[in-house]
């Protein structure tokens, strides 16, 4: 297959329902980008930066920690559960916005955290639809690459839209409007699910027991399996590196320019992710997903070492761009590995593990990176991130080459039999 990038992506867009999934993804990510931004600004305006920091931290932890459990619960009960969760979350965000006018910030903080804990798994559910809609592995790669690229653009646009909204109205109204996007996206997802054909009746049933534990395969966490660890840990490390960059970039920028110039480096990181995703999505690969995942994780480690070498020079921006290049390919490969190795009924849960793992890694990277920079400077911090990525490379390399108990009925082993996506 020798399609150009443009024709490959056009072919994906021409498939039934793909534009709907992409559109619902934009709606979902706008909500996910606007809500934390509106929470931070509204708490800052009403109660100061200290309360705003606590509210933002509580929101992100409430979203990330129970994320896989929420996805698992909704996957078992269907899209009505996603709609119910979206309605409840939007109502709690509305309550938090209303109570921000109170003299105490504790009540809206609790409301914000509760709303985050009930945030519906819209993005993981939409990601899980791709393998159901697109059986061709090359087109599935293009779909994930295109979706990830749109995701990058959406998260760039969200704070800009939030800034524009704040110029026109109150931050609390911005939070309320963003929250209302949740049930709207959930309703669209419900309608889409009703229009999709039923799951293929010839799909083999899941095994009744897990050979490792003797329990039903859906009764244990995916993260306890070698496949789950091999897929999720590199994404956690990617979040760790991204969080570390959030504190490395401002500190390193001061060495050769000014704090204000750090915005260029942040843009370079996002641009790297955009370029990496577009380049990766257009190519036809012959190596296995496992091999490519290991190579992409190793590239992340190498980019962190390049950043360590260039941390005090204007070329740091180039190093940050290189660090962004593996960003989207790692996510695309993780989604493809989920499709290859995880039972279809657990795709939503697996995608939620990826989202939560990245967010938790990012939070840990920012917190630990700040301490390391204060003690040793940005270069040692970047070397530490490189070491973490090298360790993740070893874990991804441990992905089994044959089907594991979690994947034995998902589909035949495609590492050598199929033209790799």
C-alpha positions as CSV (number, residue, x, y, z in Angstrom):
1,X,0.0,0.0,0.0
2,X,1.6,3.3,-1.1
3,X,-1.0,5.9,-0.3
4,X,0.0,9.4,0.4
5,X,-1.0,10.8,3.8
6,X,-3.8,12.8,2.3
7,X,-5.4,10.0,0.4
8,X,-5.0,7.6,3.3
9,X,-6.8,10.0,5.7
10,X,-9.5,10.7,3.0
11,X,-10.1,7.0,2.8
12,X,-10.6,6.8,6.5
13,X,-13.0,9.8,6.5
14,X,-15.0,8.2,3.7
15,X,-15.8,5.2,5.9
16,X,-19.3,5.1,7.5
17,X,-19.7,6.8,10.9
18,X,-16.0,8.0,11.1
19,X,-16.9,11.7,10.8
20,X,-19.5,11.2,13.5
21,X,-17.0,9.6,15.9
22,X,-14.4,12.4,15.2
23,X,-17.1,15.0,15.8
24,X,-18.2,13.5,19.1
25,X,-14.5,13.3,20.0
26,X,-14.1,17.0,19.4
27,X,-17.1,17.7,21.6
28,X,-15.9,15.4,24.3
29,X,-12.4,16.9,24.3
30,X,-13.6,20.5,24.3
31,X,-15.4,19.7,27.5
32,X,-12.4,17.9,28.9
33,X,-10.2,20.9,28.0
34,X,-12.5,23.7,29.1
35,X,-13.7,22.3,32.4
36,X,-10.2,22.2,34.2
37,X,-9.4,25.6,32.7
38,X,-12.7,27.1,33.9
39,X,-12.3,25.5,37.3
40,X,-8.8,27.0,37.7
41,X,-9.9,30.5,36.7
42,X,-13.2,30.6,38.5
43,X,-11.7,29.5,41.8
44,X,-8.8,31.9,41.4
45,X,-11.2,34.8,40.8
46,X,-13.4,33.9,43.8
47,X,-11.1,32.4,46.4
48,X,-7.5,32.9,45.3
49,X,-4.7,30.8,43.7
50,X,-4.3,28.6,46.8
51,X,-7.9,27.3,46.6
52,X,-7.7,27.1,42.8
53,X,-4.6,24.8,43.1
54,X,-6.4,22.5,45.5
55,X,-9.5,22.4,43.4
56,X,-7.5,21.7,40.2
57,X,-5.6,18.9,41.9
58,X,-8.7,17.4,43.4
59,X,-10.5,17.5,40.0
60,X,-7.6,15.8,38.2
61,X,-7.2,13.1,40.8
62,X,-11.0,12.5,40.9
63,X,-11.0,12.1,37.1
64,X,-7.9,9.8,36.9
65,X,-8.0,7.5,39.8
66,X,-11.5,5.9,39.3
67,X,-11.3,6.2,35.5
68,X,-10.8,2.5,34.7
69,X,-13.5,1.5,37.2
70,X,-15.9,4.0,35.6
71,X,-15.2,2.7,32.1
72,X,-15.6,-0.9,33.2
73,X,-19.0,-0.2,34.9
74,X,-20.3,1.7,31.8
75,X,-19.0,-1.0,29.4
76,X,-21.0,-3.6,31.2
77,X,-24.2,-1.6,31.3
78,X,-24.2,0.2,28.0
79,X,-24.5,3.8,26.8
80,X,-27.5,4.5,29.1
81,X,-25.0,4.4,32.0
82,X,-22.7,6.8,30.1
83,X,-25.6,9.2,29.7
84,X,-26.7,8.9,33.3
85,X,-23.1,9.6,34.5
86,X,-22.8,12.5,32.1
87,X,-26.0,14.1,33.4
88,X,-25.0,13.6,37.0
89,X,-21.5,15.0,36.4
90,X,-22.9,18.1,34.6
91,X,-25.3,18.7,37.5
92,X,-22.5,18.5,40.0
93,X,-20.4,20.9,38.0
94,X,-23.4,23.3,37.8
95,X,-23.8,23.0,41.6
96,X,-20.1,23.8,42.1
97,X,-20.4,26.8,39.8
98,X,-23.4,28.1,41.7
99,X,-21.8,27.6,45.1
100,X,-18.6,29.4,44.1
101,X,-20.2,32.6,45.3
102,X,-20.2,31.3,48.9
103,X,-17.7,32.7,51.3
104,X,-16.1,29.2,51.8
105,X,-14.4,27.4,48.9
106,X,-14.8,23.9,50.5
107,X,-18.3,23.4,49.3
108,X,-17.6,24.1,45.6
109,X,-14.4,22.1,45.9
110,X,-16.3,19.0,47.1
111,X,-18.8,19.5,44.3
112,X,-16.0,19.8,41.7
113,X,-14.3,16.6,42.9
114,X,-17.6,14.7,43.0
115,X,-18.3,15.9,39.4
116,X,-14.8,14.7,38.3
117,X,-15.3,11.3,40.0
118,X,-18.5,10.8,37.9
119,X,-17.0,12.2,34.6
120,X,-18.3,9.7,31.9
121,X,-15.8,7.6,30.0
122,X,-16.7,9.3,26.7
123,X,-13.3,9.4,25.1
124,X,-12.4,5.7,25.9
125,X,-15.8,4.6,24.7
126,X,-15.3,6.4,21.4
127,X,-11.8,5.0,21.0
128,X,-13.1,1.5,21.5
129,X,-15.5,2.1,18.6
130,X,-12.7,2.4,16.0
131,X,-11.8,-1.3,16.0
132,X,-15.5,-2.1,15.7
133,X,-16.0,0.2,12.8
134,X,-12.7,-0.4,10.9
135,X,-11.5,-4.1,10.6
136,X,-8.7,-3.2,8.2
137,X,-5.5,-2.8,10.3
138,X,-3.9,-0.2,8.0
139,X,-7.0,2.0,8.0
140,X,-7.4,1.5,11.8
141,X,-3.9,2.9,12.2
142,X,-4.9,5.9,10.1
143,X,-8.1,6.4,12.1
144,X,-6.2,6.4,15.4
145,X,-3.5,8.7,14.0
146,X,-6.2,11.1,12.6
147,X,-8.2,11.0,15.8
148,X,-5.0,11.7,17.9
149,X,-4.1,14.6,15.7
150,X,-7.6,16.1,16.0
151,X,-7.2,15.6,19.8
152,X,-4.0,17.6,19.8
153,X,-5.7,20.4,17.9
154,X,-8.7,20.4,20.1
155,X,-6.7,20.7,23.3
156,X,-4.8,23.6,21.7
157,X,-8.1,25.3,20.8
158,X,-9.8,24.7,24.2
159,X,-7.8,27.2,26.3
160,X,-8.1,29.7,23.5
161,X,-11.9,29.3,23.4
162,X,-11.9,29.5,27.2
163,X,-9.9,32.8,27.1
164,X,-12.4,34.2,24.6
165,X,-15.3,33.1,26.7
166,X,-13.9,34.7,29.8
167,X,-13.6,38.0,27.9
168,X,-17.3,37.8,27.1
169,X,-18.8,36.3,30.3
170,X,-18.1,35.0,33.8
171,X,-15.9,32.0,34.4
172,X,-18.7,30.2,36.3
173,X,-20.9,30.4,33.2
174,X,-18.0,29.1,31.1
175,X,-17.7,26.1,33.5
176,X,-21.5,25.5,33.3
177,X,-21.4,25.7,29.5
178,X,-18.5,23.3,29.2
179,X,-20.3,20.9,31.6
180,X,-23.4,20.9,29.4
181,X,-21.3,19.5,26.6
182,X,-21.0,16.2,28.5
183,X,-24.7,15.1,28.2
184,X,-24.8,16.4,24.7
185,X,-21.8,14.2,23.7
186,X,-23.3,11.3,25.6
187,X,-26.6,11.7,23.7
188,X,-24.7,11.7,20.4
189,X,-22.8,8.5,21.5
190,X,-26.1,6.8,22.4
191,X,-27.6,7.6,19.0
192,X,-24.5,6.4,17.2
193,X,-24.5,3.1,19.1
194,X,-28.1,2.5,18.1
195,X,-27.1,3.0,14.4
196,X,-24.2,0.6,14.5
197,X,-24.6,-3.0,13.5
198,X,-24.7,-5.6,16.2
199,X,-21.5,-7.2,17.3
200,X,-20.5,-10.1,15.0
201,X,-22.2,-13.2,16.3
202,X,-19.2,-15.3,15.2
203,X,-16.9,-13.6,17.6
204,X,-15.6,-16.3,19.9
205,X,-16.9,-16.1,23.5
206,X,-14.6,-15.0,26.3
207,X,-12.9,-17.8,28.3
208,X,-14.8,-18.8,31.4
209,X,-11.6,-18.7,33.6
210,X,-8.2,-17.0,33.6
211,X,-5.5,-19.6,33.6
212,X,-3.3,-17.4,35.9
213,X,-5.8,-16.8,38.6
214,X,-8.6,-19.3,38.1
215,X,-11.1,-16.4,38.1
216,X,-13.3,-15.0,35.3
217,X,-11.1,-12.9,33.0
218,X,-13.2,-9.8,33.6
219,X,-12.9,-10.0,37.3
220,X,-9.3,-8.9,37.7
221,X,-7.7,-5.6,36.7
222,X,-6.0,-5.4,33.3
223,X,-3.0,-3.8,34.9
224,X,-2.3,-7.2,36.6
225,X,-1.6,-8.9,33.3
226,X,1.6,-8.7,31.3
227,X,-0.3,-7.3,28.4
228,X,-1.9,-4.6,30.5
229,X,1.5,-3.7,32.1
230,X,3.3,-3.7,28.8
231,X,0.7,-1.4,27.2
232,X,0.0,1.0,30.1
233,X,3.5,1.5,31.6
234,X,5.0,3.3,28.6
235,X,2.0,5.7,28.5
236,X,2.5,6.4,32.3
237,X,6.1,7.1,31.5
238,X,5.1,9.4,28.6
239,X,2.9,11.3,31.1
240,X,5.8,11.4,33.5
241,X,8.1,13.0,30.8
242,X,5.4,15.4,29.8
243,X,4.8,16.5,33.4
244,X,8.6,16.8,33.9
245,X,8.8,19.0,30.8
246,X,6.2,21.3,32.3
247,X,8.8,22.3,34.9
248,X,12.0,21.8,32.9
249,X,11.0,24.2,30.1
250,X,10.4,27.3,32.2
251,X,13.6,26.7,34.3
252,X,15.7,26.0,31.2
253,X,14.3,29.0,29.3
254,X,15.7,31.3,31.9
255,X,19.2,30.1,31.2
256,X,19.3,31.5,27.7
257,X,16.3,33.8,27.3
258,X,13.4,34.7,29.6
259,X,10.6,32.9,31.4
260,X,8.1,34.3,28.8
261,X,9.9,32.6,26.0
262,X,9.0,29.2,27.5
263,X,5.7,29.4,25.5
264,X,7.6,28.7,22.3
265,X,9.0,25.5,23.7
266,X,5.6,24.3,24.9
267,X,4.3,24.9,21.4
268,X,7.2,23.0,20.0
269,X,6.3,20.0,22.1
270,X,2.7,20.0,20.8
271,X,4.0,20.5,17.2
272,X,6.3,17.5,17.6
273,X,3.3,15.4,18.6
274,X,1.3,16.7,15.6
275,X,4.1,16.0,13.2
276,X,4.9,12.6,14.7
277,X,1.3,11.5,14.5
278,X,0.9,12.6,10.9
279,X,4.1,10.9,9.7
280,X,3.4,7.7,11.6
281,X,-0.2,7.4,10.4
282,X,0.7,7.6,6.7
283,X,3.3,4.8,6.7
284,X,2.8,1.1,6.2
285,X,4.9,-0.9,8.7
286,X,6.2,-4.4,8.5
287,X,7.5,-4.8,12.1
288,X,5.2,-5.9,14.8
289,X,3.3,-3.6,17.1
290,X,5.3,-4.8,20.0
291,X,8.6,-3.9,18.3
292,X,7.4,-0.5,17.2
293,X,6.1,0.2,20.7
294,X,9.5,-0.6,22.2
295,X,11.2,1.5,19.6
296,X,8.9,4.5,20.2
297,X,9.5,4.3,24.0
298,X,13.2,4.1,23.4
299,X,13.0,7.2,21.2
300,X,11.3,9.0,24.1
301,X,14.3,8.1,26.3
302,X,16.7,9.3,23.7
303,X,14.9,12.6,23.3
304,X,15.1,13.1,27.1
305,X,18.9,12.7,26.8
306,X,19.0,15.2,24.0
307,X,17.1,17.6,26.2
308,X,19.6,17.1,29.0
309,X,22.4,18.0,26.6
310,X,20.7,21.1,25.2
311,X,18.9,22.3,28.3
312,X,20.9,25.5,28.7
313,X,20.9,26.6,25.0
314,X,18.5,28.0,22.5
315,X,18.5,24.5,20.8
316,X,16.4,23.3,23.8
317,X,13.4,24.1,21.6
318,X,14.6,21.6,19.0
319,X,15.1,19.0,21.8
320,X,11.6,19.6,23.1
321,X,10.2,19.2,19.5
322,X,12.1,15.9,19.3
323,X,10.6,14.9,22.7
324,X,7.1,15.5,21.2
325,X,7.7,13.4,18.2
326,X,7.0,10.0,19.9
327,X,3.9,11.4,21.7
328,X,1.1,10.6,19.3
329,X,2.8,7.5,17.8
330,X,3.0,6.0,21.4
331,X,-0.7,6.6,21.9
332,X,-1.6,5.2,18.5
333,X,0.4,2.1,19.1
334,X,-1.1,1.7,22.5
335,X,-4.6,1.8,21.0
336,X,-3.6,-0.7,18.3
337,X,-2.2,-3.0,21.0
338,X,-5.4,-2.8,22.9
339,X,-7.2,-3.8,19.7
340,X,-4.8,-6.7,19.1
341,X,-4.4,-8.1,22.6
342,X,-7.3,-7.1,24.8
343,X,-10.8,-8.7,24.7
344,X,-13.2,-6.5,22.8
345,X,-15.5,-6.3,25.8
346,X,-12.7,-4.6,27.8
347,X,-11.5,-2.1,25.2
348,X,-13.2,0.8,26.9
349,X,-11.6,-0.1,30.3
350,X,-8.2,-0.5,28.6
351,X,-8.4,2.9,26.9
352,X,-9.4,4.4,30.3
353,X,-6.3,2.9,31.8
354,X,-4.3,4.7,29.1
355,X,-6.0,8.1,29.8
356,X,-5.7,7.7,33.6
357,X,-2.1,6.4,33.4
358,X,-1.0,9.4,31.3
359,X,-2.7,11.9,33.6
360,X,-1.3,10.4,36.8
361,X,2.1,10.2,35.3
362,X,1.9,13.8,34.2
363,X,0.9,14.9,37.7
364,X,3.8,12.8,39.3
365,X,6.3,14.1,36.7
366,X,5.4,17.8,37.5
367,X,5.6,17.2,41.2
368,X,8.8,15.1,41.2
369,X,10.4,17.2,38.5
370,X,9.9,20.4,40.5
371,X,11.8,18.8,43.4
372,X,14.6,17.5,41.2
373,X,15.1,20.8,39.5
374,X,15.2,22.7,42.8
375,X,17.9,20.3,44.0
376,X,19.9,19.4,40.9
377,X,18.8,21.5,37.9
378,X,17.0,20.7,34.6
379,X,19.8,18.5,33.2
380,X,19.7,15.9,36.0
381,X,15.9,16.0,35.8
382,X,16.0,15.2,32.1
383,X,18.4,12.4,32.7
384,X,16.1,11.0,35.3
385,X,13.2,11.1,32.9
386,X,15.4,9.3,30.3
387,X,16.1,6.6,32.8
388,X,12.4,6.1,33.5
389,X,11.7,5.9,29.8
390,X,14.5,3.3,29.4
391,X,12.9,1.2,32.2
392,X,9.5,1.5,30.4
393,X,11.3,0.3,27.2
394,X,12.3,-2.9,29.0
395,X,8.7,-3.4,30.2
396,X,7.2,-2.9,26.8
397,X,9.7,-5.4,25.4
398,X,8.3,-7.9,27.9
399,X,5.0,-7.9,26.0
400,X,4.4,-11.6,25.2
401,X,4.9,-12.5,21.5
402,X,2.1,-15.1,21.8
403,X,-1.5,-14.6,23.0
404,X,-1.9,-14.3,26.7
405,X,-4.9,-15.4,28.8
406,X,-6.4,-11.9,28.5
407,X,-6.1,-12.0,24.7
408,X,-6.5,-15.6,23.6
409,X,-10.0,-15.1,22.3
410,X,-9.8,-11.5,21.2
411,X,-8.5,-12.4,17.7
412,X,-5.7,-14.4,16.1
413,X,-2.2,-13.4,16.8
414,X,-1.4,-10.7,14.2
415,X,2.2,-10.0,15.0
416,X,3.4,-12.0,12.0
417,X,0.3,-13.1,10.2
418,X,-1.3,-9.8,9.3
419,X,0.1,-6.8,7.5
420,X,0.9,-4.6,10.5
421,X,-1.0,-1.4,11.1
